[in-house]
Each structure stands twice: as C-alpha cells, then as structure tokens.
Amino acid sequence: MERGASADEEMLASFNKVKAIYRSQGSFFNFEARKVKELGDLLTQLKVNAPPMLAVIKADGTVAQLYTGWIGQKVMEQVVANALRDQ
C-alpha cells in the first residue's frame, strides 16, 4: 500500500485523468486540505475518519460509492463509469 504525499499526488493525477475522460457526462470536484479541519463537516457527513477518499454522489445527493484510502486509476475509472451508466 502506498502512503504519503507522492501517493496523494498520484491519486489526484488519476482523478484528473478520469475527470478529463468523463467531464462531459458528470460533475467532478476535488477538495485538498493541509489539515483535516479545513474540510469542515465533509468527513462527518460521509462518515469517514480521514482522507484520501473518493465519493461518487448521485444527482439526488445520495452516495453511490465511497472508497476510503488510496485507490488506483483503473478502479476509479470503473467506479465513475458504473455510476454514470446507472444514472
């Protein structure tokens, strides 16, 4: 399992690649924070202890998929593709 800033940067790069592929089909947002408290109540709302995480949220506001910890680009792309297909 990868850890640290380089892994975080890799996950963000993967997110940006997936976003570029699917941006015409959905909305994508990323939040970066140096300290967890900078995320406000986002972690509480998603019932997550700490980032990194990927939350796929449907148009009605419900969470379709929630991954905590580091995930690679292939998994991220599949999760997004599945969510868009199930709209």
Helices and strands as residue ranges (DSSP letters): H 5-22, G 36-39, H 42-46, E 53-57, E 63-68, H 73-85
